[in-house]
Every structure is written in C-alpha cells, then in structure tokens.
C-alpha cells in the first residue's frame, strides 16, 4: 500500500474534476477540502483497505 495516493473526484457543486492527495496510512478518514474551481467546501470520505484502490466519496455540506 502506498502512503500517498491520488484520486480524481468531481465537485458536488460545480461538477469540475479535482485531483486530491489521499493519505493511505489510515483505513478510514473524513475531511473537508475546498474545490479548486469554485472554492466551495467538499466533505471527503475516504476508505483505504490494504491492496485495494482507495474509495473516495465527495459530498456537499448539506449531504453530511
């Protein structure tokens, strides 16, 4: 497992693609990152299981 992975997500507000860095040292994590295009806050829920591609869910503030 890599300690730093990258994933392409789509902003739940503007729909634009954003590449994010993922810390693979934790199995589950949740944090907020601003969209690089529209600057709105995206809640990211990340699951990193050993040997698998990280699963990333991008949510709007009202979906959390």
Order of alpha helices (4+ residues) and beta strands (2+ residues): beta-beta-beta-beta-beta
